[in-house]
């Protein structure tokens, strides 16, 4: 039980760094002069948003009933209808979460199943646009769709963008014996939002027959789960995965100091249910011999504030149920997933952010001796082989060498394996985000460049509400190019665009990966197998 607790706490960290930027309030959407209200009819009732100079914005639209009281830890239910125009000019509440120094969004409001829709203003009002549904990162413990401003993507890509809130942590992924849907409520919320899109997005000039599910970090991890979920069949038609994969495992100490080796972050339903029951008994919320119905009734009465401190123990979706019949890792390896085109990749220096957060500090920089000790902890007798491949002298510091090990062994090994598994059955377009001068997520220790770190690609597609992107003119050009690629992929299932460098598909015999960096020649093919030493890792 201790190992499970530590591994789920680690899982909570993996995407939380993707939300570091989100210091702005969710209602601090960058404002143009508002020109007029806009009324749109949904199947539950009319909503009134706002028309800006170049886009239309609708916020806080309920896609399901509030999961409160008896609906806590239930599948999402239909929202109650309304007749008068509903104000859609402010976002709904984020789902319950505890603010941290890095992710300052906080909420204790379970009434949180809301989405936002942003569309371009111009164009033929009868023409339906591609739809892009964003799944936020945050380690499945923090974050909100309403923390992102998708205006640049919607207007620049001529697409309709939907951002959603979904249940997190213990509220979204609690397991308990006899609880129908154990460990999958957050995934079910995402599916409910996608069904809302199917029913309603045409009223917002979106095409329900052309929906792209895209996400970063935990959002991409969730999108890979939806790829394998029978319940998601027909709800989307393309998937874009940014720095999130179903197949990653972590050697000891590579995810967080002192953590044991971790398998892919999917939990057998029985294990998650045992974890939930042990917690409930440990906290005195239920008696050990309580009948299931009585125990669940008591659990649904526990205050949010009492549950939140335990949320990090429930960030691993459960499989062995109707939502995920099997581990998504095994389903992807076996080719059992929805046959839709996939855009998939990671950043060049994924591991640097995690090293800067947990292994390297200004007061305690990593020494060569500690680097060697970490290698021994992770790789045992093979540590000397790894050090020979990743010598400190080649990277400038022990911390940067360790970050390269994590980037290559954990992130790129899994990303490339996932790309190969997908490409055996469906079109795949692979990328590496490689702008090593990307705006930094936070102030790194002196002498430790963050480079193209985890989540650094997000601001090239979406803004964080209340914050400027911080992009230079060259980076703004790369942002425009990435928006063109992503929106063209949403439009056609292929990112190739007449105004951009060609992007060949990834194939097993020709594993092409497109490097995305600013400047002349920044967009080009790159040999990922060589740059991330994947041949070496395949033999270790």
Secondary structure, 3 states (H helix, E strand, C coil): CHHHHHHHHHHHHHHHHHHCCCCCCCCCCCCCCCCEEEEEECCCCEEEEEECCCEEEEEEEECCCCCCHHHCCCCCCCCCCCCCCEECCCCCCCCCECCCCCCCCCECCCCCCEEEEEEECCCCCCCCEEEEEEECCCCCCCCCHHHEECHHHHHHHCCEEEEECCCCHHHHHCCCCCCCCCCCHHHHHHHHHHHHHHHHHHHHCEEEEEEEEEEECHHHHHHHHHHHCHHHCCCCCEEEEECCCCCCCECCCCCCCCCCCECCCCEEHHHHHHHHHHHHHHCCCCCCCCCHHHHHHHHCCCCHHHHHCCHHHCCCCEECCCCCCCCHHHHHHHCCCCCCEEEEEEECCHHHHHHHHHCCCCCCCCCHHHHHHHHHHHHHHHHHHHHHHCCHHHHCCHHHHHHHHHHHHHHHHHHHHHHHHHHCCCCEEEEEECCCCCCCCCCCCCCCCCCCCCCCCHHHCCEECCCCCCCCHHHHHHHHHHHHHHHHHHHHCCCCCCCCCCCCCEECCEECEEEECCCCCCCEEECHHHHCCHHHHHHC
